Amino acid sequence: MKNLSFDAYTLKWIAVIGMVLNHIAIAWASILPFGALLLFYGAGGLTYTIMAFFVVEGYKHTSNLKKYMSRLLIFGLIAQAFHPMVLGITAVMPGPFLNILFTINLSLIVLLMYDNIKSRFLFWLLFIVACVVAMFMDLMFIGILVPLWYYTIKEESKRRTLPGVISGTIWGVIGVLSAFGVMAIMAMKNTPGMEADAQYLLDSFGFAPEVALAMPTFAIGCFLGAILIRNYNGERGKKAKWLFYIAYPLHLALIAAVSLALGLTEFNLFGFIG
């Protein structure tokens, strides 16, 4: 692995491709071959790890944090229109989760708090509050925890590796529990008298049961992402300032449009207009 070398431009493209594949897996799980579903869903772990690393790099090196966060907010609002049609709305929580650009903005707020709040007790108290808020966003509390690790771990080789490995382990546990949970519910569905309860539980996920079965592969993507980040050469490469901003809402809109054409989702802008 020592011969591998990736600049920021290459890593960001890998993250974008992984993101698209992961969202295709979620949106089209019911029609994809299961092998493709496993591969596509796992690619999201690559995106998650690379994204978290570059959120921190952006925080450290941006010349205007307010503009950085404003761009995230604007593109996040645009993307939110299509987000529910791709990632689903659960029966337990009828309102849509906020998309990952809101999670990134919350991560930046956490980093700001870490740098500016002198009392560690107060910081961790507010961090817990942020974790609760993050439960209504993509990747939940882990989405703001991993960038904090990338920011606070001092030894560089550990900083490059540990966040991806630890988050991969966490997602692995979550994925295995989700997969076994869905298998148990599917067994319930075949039990006389429990069909309705089982169907309600399946609907509560907000996505196809096949997605839950694929969830453990997300951990593999995180581990691979840690390897890529470890071999980041520190060079920017080609300019790609607007790559993720444009790609995020654009790919959601395209996946939503195809999903509508295939009858895999219902028209529902922002989760409320349909």
Rosetta blueprint (number, residue, H / E / L):
1 M L
2 K L
3 N L
4 L L
5 S L
6 F E
7 D L
8 A H
9 Y H
10 T H
11 L H
12 K H
13 W H
14 I H
15 A H
16 V H
17 I H
18 G H
19 M H
20 V H
21 L H
22 N H
23 H H
24 I H
25 A H
26 I H
27 A H
28 W L
29 A L
30 S L
31 I L
32 L L
33 P L
34 F H
35 G H
36 A H
37 L H
38 L H
39 L H
40 F H
41 Y H
42 G H
43 A H
44 G H
45 G H
46 L H
47 T H
48 Y H
49 T H
50 I H
51 M H
52 A H
53 F H
54 F H
55 V H
56 V H
57 E H
58 G H
59 Y H
60 K H
61 H H
62 T L
63 S L
64 N L
65 L H
66 K H
67 K H
68 Y H
69 M H
70 S H
71 R H
72 L H
73 L H
74 I H
75 F H
76 G H
77 L H
78 I H
79 A H
80 Q H
81 A L
82 F L
83 H H
84 P H
85 M H
86 V H
87 L H
88 G L
89 I L
90 T L
91 A L
92 V L
93 M L
94 P L
95 G L
96 P L
97 F L
98 L E
99 N L
100 I H
101 L H
102 F H
103 T H
104 I H
105 N H
106 L H
107 S H
108 L H
109 I H
110 V H
111 L H
112 L H
113 M H
114 Y H
115 D H
116 N H
117 I L
118 K L
119 S L
120 R H
121 F H
122 L H
123 F H
124 W H
125 L H
126 L H
127 F H
128 I H
129 V H
130 A H
131 C H
132 V H
133 V H
134 A H
135 M L
136 F L
137 M E
138 D L
139 L L
140 M L
141 F L
142 I H
143 G H
144 I H
145 L H
146 V H
147 P H
148 L H
149 W H
150 Y H
151 Y H
152 T H
153 I L
154 K L
155 E L
156 E H
157 S H
158 K H
159 R H
160 R H
161 T H
162 L H
163 P H
164 G H
165 V H
166 I H
167 S H
168 G H
169 T H
170 I H
171 W H
172 G H
173 V H
174 I H
175 G H
176 V H
177 L H
178 S H
179 A H
180 F H
181 G H
182 V H
183 M H
184 A H
185 I H
186 M H
187 A H
188 M H
189 K H
190 N L
191 T L
192 P L
193 G L
194 M L
195 E H
196 A H
197 D H
198 A H
199 Q H
200 Y H
201 L H
202 L H
203 D H
204 S H
205 F L
206 G L
207 F L
208 A L
209 P H
210 E H
211 V H
212 A H
213 L H
214 A H
215 M L
216 P H
217 T H
218 F H
219 A H
220 I H
221 G H
222 C H
223 F H
224 L H
225 G H
226 A H
227 I H
228 L H
229 I H
230 R H
231 N L
232 Y E
233 N L
234 G L
235 E L
236 R L
237 G L
238 K L
239 K L
240 A L
241 K L
242 W L
243 L H
244 F H
245 Y H
246 I H
247 A H
248 Y H
249 P H
250 L H
251 H H
252 L H
253 A H
254 L H
255 I H
256 A H
257 A H
258 V H
259 S H
260 L H
261 A H
262 L H
263 G L
264 L L
265 T L
266 E L
267 F L
268 N L
269 L E
270 F L
271 G L
272 F L
273 I E
274 G L
